Structure formats: C-alpha cells, structure tokens
Amino acid sequence: MKLKPLFDRVVVKALPDKPEKIGNIILPEITKAPEICEVVALGVGDVDGKAVNFSVKIGDKVIFNKYAGSEFKIDGVDYTIIKEKDILAILEK
C-alpha cells in the first residue's frame, strides 16, 4: 500500500532499536524519547495555500518528539504521520 500524506505532513517509519540498559536495569519505553525514524513519504508541501519546500527528503533519518503526530499500522509496519515542524533534527553520517 502506498501512502500519500497531505499538506506539510511527513510519514516516518520507526527504526528497529534495542532496549536501553544501565547495568542490569532495562529502561522502560516511556523513557526513550525522542524517536528516531526514517522518512518514507512527504506531502505536497502546501501550507495555507502557499507552497513550501521540505527540509527533509525520503530516506532521511530524523529525530522527533515521541508524542508528536498520529501512529498507525499498515501491513504489520508501524508508521507515524507528523508535521514537518515537529521534526527536531536530521541525523547525518
């Protein structure tokens, strides 16, 4: 299934990660914010009828606040739709 977000929305897919540990203590999921994801789709870049250019592109690894956007699952894969302004940073090599 192909996703086509609207306006200035970005679809991201969570990257697999291992549970964080400190000694013998495994930290709960709630302590692991912000999220690191991969951009899989971009909207049309339209805000209030004005065209805008995205700062991210498909394939970028990004960090965004864990509680931003709407989460959903398609074909067993977890996705999140967020506004581009909710992206905190792009991870570069």
Steps between C-alpha positions, in 0.01 A plus 500: 500500500633844408465795740451856375485749789325833458630857534822532705474154655784244509458122541776334700574138584663401829848354476562178689682560826612301801376568852723745686677356802681648797681219677236231554206741474306522173346843458126509421374618159368826644853619579611464139410837346552649246439246224741423213324409175546488124299727269295285258260755342452876470187706448453752220669781694197725527422712808197731493503501119870593479764264365783415738819300450572209732826497697493119504491246219395137473761275659620758757540380858328754726436563868163622618315526829354165605155650559471686165275378222263208451613138507348224287586157360477382138592144397661443842730805475471791747490849350453850640369807317645825630523860386843595372533765773486218761830357369781600736804394296633305202764237581799526269794262462 
